[in-house]
Amino acid sequence: MTRALESSLLAIVIMVLHQPLAAQYVGTASVSQGRATTTQQNLYTCPKGRITNVGTVASKDGKVWTMPALVRFTDATFPKSSDLHNVCTGVTYATSSQAVAALSPANIVTIDPDGELITCFIFADNYFEMAVNGVPVGKDNVPYTQFNSSLLQFRVKRPFTVAIHAVDWEENLGLGTELSGSPYHAGDGGVVAVFRDEKGAIIATTNGSWKAQTFYTAPIYDLACPNEDGQLRSTKNCSTSDVADGSNAFALHWPLPSDWMSKDLDDSQWPNASEFTDQTVGVDNKPAYTNFTDVFDNPAADARFIWSSSLILDNETLLRTVVPGTTSVRSGEEGTSLRFVPRSGSFEILSADAEEFVDVSVLTPDGRTIQSSTKVGAVGINVSDTPSGVYLVLARHGQHHISWLVNIYDGECRAVNSY
């Protein structure tokens, strides 16, 4: 056999052996192969929790991607959520009512000062960041495990746009897999959320009407299996089975929109979210979920776990919806133009009409009366140095008047009831 023929046969053998890896990928993603390089060890630690490393991987087109996602967990400007159930911090409420009663007004994110107070209950597998009308309102306190659930409160007018950046964390960075029975197990994701107004009525839940788009998919062992149909990035023909060695798996990456939080982002062509049962996501044994089925599985408004088209292979998704309706007013305020707005260390009585005086009287627990009036449409009362207790607030604007009972504790408005 001549040396030239030997070289040709060797080239053919190499080509055949590598044919599965060289399968033609048809799509818009950047493609990487193999494990990412760890750049940060344990973003967060929790007893019995999994490793929360962060890393980078280069795709074949020269781009560099953060694995499992570029998150703002350590960004102090993006507010943390309040704990609903979190064994990592020791905050484990038995009921939703206990958790809501313990919320601090200092954690309310104000989007519209004269909006209504919305409370959101959320369980994410594994991590979420949420924005409303482009404003960050809360992020997960645990990136991976142990499994936790969260509460967020924000003041906004309806309708409003919710955007959730959701991440299924991974232990094998860049490979989309975790250590769970197998060293290369492709884990699943899932997000469930419920939104309640000031009166406790459920005004929105996660379901298939939401929009969902994927931005990181792995593990992919055959680049011929993914396909795209418009904005649908589908891996329904790809294997989700565990493998003995997944270290050479491929991953697909799409850049997250820089304006993903904005209400003006055009998601109209995105696929609708896919719904998944509690059993499929596997939350039946997780107190962070089962303690609050009165909210998550409310018979009148059952929230559904949602994700993009592949619960297993898609590891980074954006979930978006518009909560419809008009801003409701608190009981007792109907027919008036006056609104009570709690703030940190103070509260304001707002009026829609700045042409008439707003007169406010505050009866303190020790029998004193604080009076104030203004013609600018808002009366501010400082309560940071006042004693704790129940205050009676009386406000008059033209022919309209309203009263509030305000529970003030440590300079914060803990509860407000109007009549």
N, C-alpha and C positions, 0 to 999 in steps of 0.2 A: 504494500500500500504506500503510495507516495505521500510525502509530507503535506502537499497541498490538499489531497483528498482527505487525509486524516484531520486536517484543520477544518475542512468543510463539514465533515461528519460531526466533529465536536461542537461546532457552532449550531448545527441542527438539533443535537441533543440538548444543548443549553437552552435553545429557543423553546423546545417542547416542554422541558422541565419548568420553565418560567411562564409558560403560556397562561395559566390561571391568574398569575400576578399581573400579567400585562394585558388583561382583558380591557377592552376599550370602555372607558367611562364616558357616558354621555350625560352631561348635566352642567349646572352653573357653579357647583361647589369647588372649593380648593381641596385637594386631596393630600393627606399626610399618611405616612406609614410608620408604625413602630411606636415605641414608648416615648413619652415626653421627658424632658429634663426637669427635674424638680428644682424650683427656684426658692421655695419657701416651705419650711417644715411646719406642719401642724398649725394651721391658721387659727384653730380653736381646739382646746382639749376638754374632755369631759370623761369622768369615770365610766368605763365600759363603752365609751364612744369609739368610733372608727377614726382612722388617720385622715386628717384634713389638709393634705399637702396641696400646693399649687405649683404649676410648672408651665413650660412653654414647649411647643413643637413647631417645626418648620414644615410647611407644605411644599409640594413639588414645584409650585410656581413662585417660590421664594418668600412667601408671606410667613409671618410668625404669629402663632395663636396661643392665647392663654388657656390653660387647661385646669379644671373642667370648663371654666368660663371666666370672663373678666367681671368680677363682682366688686361691690362697694362695702364689703363686710367691715373693713377697717376704716372706712371713710366717716369721720365724725359728723360731717355735714348731712349725711343721710340718716334720718332718725331710726332708732331701734323701735321695734314693736314692744308692747307689754306682754308679759307671759300669761297665757291661759293655763298651760300645763307644761312644766319644764323641770325634769328631774336634775338637770345640770345645774340649775340655780336654786333648786329646792322650792320653787313656787309651783305648787300642785293643787289647784282649786278642785273641789269635788263637784261643784255645780257652776253653771254659767252665770247665775245671779250673784254668787259670791265673787266671782272674778270681776264682773262689771262694777259691783259696789266698791271694789278696792282700787279702781282706776283713778289715776291722778289727773286733774285738769291740766297740770303742767305738761302732760304728754299729748294734749290735743294739738293737732296741726291745723292751723287756720288757713283755709284757701279763700273763702269768702266770709268776711267778718259778720255779715248778716245772714249767713247760710244756716242750715240746720245741722245738728250734731249727728253724725253717722258713726255707728260702731260696726267694725268688721271682725268676724271670727274666721280664722284661717288655719288650715293644716296643710303643710307642704312636704312632699317627699322629693327632694330633701330640703331645698333652700328657695327662698323667694325674696324679691324686692318689689314693692308696690308704689305706684304713683297715681295721683288723681289730678286730672287736668294739668298734667305736666309737673306737679309738685310732689316730691317724695313724701310719703306719709308713713312708711315703716318698712323694716327689713327683718328677716329671720334672725333670731338670737343664736341658733345652732346651725352651722352649715351642713352637717351630715347627720350624725346620731349622737346621743339617743334622740328618738323621735319626740318632737315637741309640737305644741300648737300655740297660737298667738292671738292677741287682740290689738286692734288699731282704732283710734278715734280721730276724726277730722270733721271740720265744719265747712260745708260746701252747699251751693245751690244746685238743685236738680234742673235739668239733666246734667250728669257729669260722666267723664270718661275714666275708666279704670284700666291701668296697664300693669301687668305682673310679669316680671322677669323671673322665670323658674328654672332651676338647675337640679338635675339628678347627679349628685356627687359621685366620684369614683376613686378607687384606691390605685388602680393601674392607670396612671395619668396618660391621656392621649389614646388609650385603648378602649375606653368606654366600659370597663369591667371592674368587678370588685371581688373580694375574697369571701365567698359565701357558698360553702359546700364544694366549690371548685375554685381554683386560683384564677380562673378567667370566666366569671359568671356575669352575664349581662343583666344588671339590675333594672328595676322599673322606676318610674316617676309617678306624678299625680298631684293635683292641687284641688282642694275643696274650700270654698269660701261662702260666707253668708253676710249680708249687709242689712242692718236694722236701723230704723229711724229713731228719733228721740222718744217716741211713744212705745218703742219695742217691736213695732211691726216690721216684718221682713219685706224689704223692698227689692232685693235682688239676690240671686244665688248663682253659683257656677253651674253651667249646663251647656248643651250643644249649640246654643245660639251665640256663644262667644266665638271670637276669632282666635286661631292658633297657628303659629308658624314656628318651624324648627330651624335651629342655627348650628347645631352640632350633632352629628350622628355617628355612632360607633358601638360595637365593632362591626366592620364590614369585611368579610373574607372573600368576597367575589365582587369585583367592581362592575360586573355586568348586571348585578341584581337591582341596584337602585334605579329609579326612573322618576322623571318629573313630568307633570301634566299641568301646564300653567304655573300657578303658585303652589301646587301640591307637590311636596318633596316626599316621595313614597319609597318605603323599603319593605313593602308587603311581600316581595319575592325573596327577601334576604333571610338567612338563617338566624335564629335567636338562641340556638342550642349552645351549651357549654362546650369548650374544646380543651384538649390537654395542654396545648401551647398556643396562646393567643398573642404572643409578643410581636408578631409581624402583621397584626390586623391593620386594616386601613381605617381612616376616619374622614368624614366629609365636614367641611366648615363653610359657613356663610357669615359675612360680617353683620353684627348686630347694628341696626339703625342707630345713629347718634341721637336721634330724636324719638327714641322708642317710648319715652314717657309722655310725649306731647299728645294733646287731644286732636291736633291737626294732622297727625300721621295718617296716611291713606292706607288702611288695612282692608279696604273693601273687596279686594281680590284674593285675600288670604282664605284658606280653607276654614270651615267651621271647626270648632273643637270637637274631639271625639270624647264620648262619655264612657266611664268605666265604673263597674260596681265596687262596693266596699270590699267584697271578697277578692276581686281581681287585684286590687291594690294591696290587699292584705293588712287591713287596719283593725280586724276584729279583736285582736289581742293587745291593742295599744291604748292605754288610758288617756293619752293626749287626744284621742278621738272618741273613745267609747264613753268617757265621762260627760260628753257634751252632745249626745245624739239628739237631745231635745232641740238643739240648734241645727246641727248638721243634717239630721234625718227628720226634721220637723214634718209631721204628716201633711200639713197644709202647704209646705214649700220645701220639699226635699232637695237639698243641694247634691249635685253629682260631682264625682271626681272627674276632672277633665285634663287633657293633654293634647299634644299634636297626634298625628295619625298612628305613630308607633310609640306605645307606652314603654317599650323595652329599649329600642335602639336609639330613639331621640333623647338626647341628654340636656339640651338647652332649648327652651321654648319661650316665646312671648305669647301671652294670653291677654286679650283686650275685649272690652265691651263698653257700651254706653248704658248707664242706668237712667231710664226715662222718668218722666213725670215732672211735676213742678214742686218747688220747695214748700213743704208743709209748715204751718205755724204751730207753735206750742199751745197747748190747751189754755184757754183764757185770753189769748192774744188776738183771736179772730175779731175783725172789725176795727183793729187799731193799727197805727203805723209805728208802734213802739216795739223794740226788741231788746232782750237782755242778752249781753255777750260777755261771758266770763273770760278773764285773762289771768296771766300769772301775776298774783299780788294785787289784782284790782278787778273791777268789772265796769262795763259801760252800758248805759241805756241809750240805744240808737233810735233816731227818728228819721223817717223818709222825707220829712218836711223841715227844712232849716229856717223857715220864715216865721215860725212860732216858737215861743219859749217852751222848753222842757223843764218841768219842775220835778225834783226827786227828793223824797224824804226817806231816810233810813233809820229805823228804830233798832238800836243795839240791844244785846241781851242784858246789859247793865242799866238800861233805862234811858240812855242818851239818845238824842236825835241828831242825825247828820242831814243837813239840807243843802241842796245845790240846784242851780238852774243855769241854763245856757240857751243861746239862740243859734248855735252852730250845728244842731242836729244830733249832738252826742254829749251825754253827761258822764264823766268818769269819776268813779269812787275808788279811792285807795284803801284796801283792806289788809295790806301786808303787816301792819302793826296793831290791828284790832284784835280783841279777844275772840277765841273760838266760841261758836255757838250758832243759834238760829237767829237770823236777822229778818225783819220785815221791811221790804222795799216797796215804796209807793211812788208811782210815776204818773204825771199828768201832762198831756200835750193837747192843747185846744180843748175839745169836748171829749177827748178820749182819756181814759185812765186805766191802769192795770196795777196789780200787786203781785209780788213774788215772795215766797219764803225761801231764804237762801241759807244753806248750811255752810258755814265758813270754818275751816280747820287748818291751823298752821299757815294762815294767810292765803289759803286757796279755797275757791268755791267748789265744795264737794258735791253739792246737789242743788238743783233749782226746780221749784214747783211754782207754777203760776195759777192764779185763780181770778 
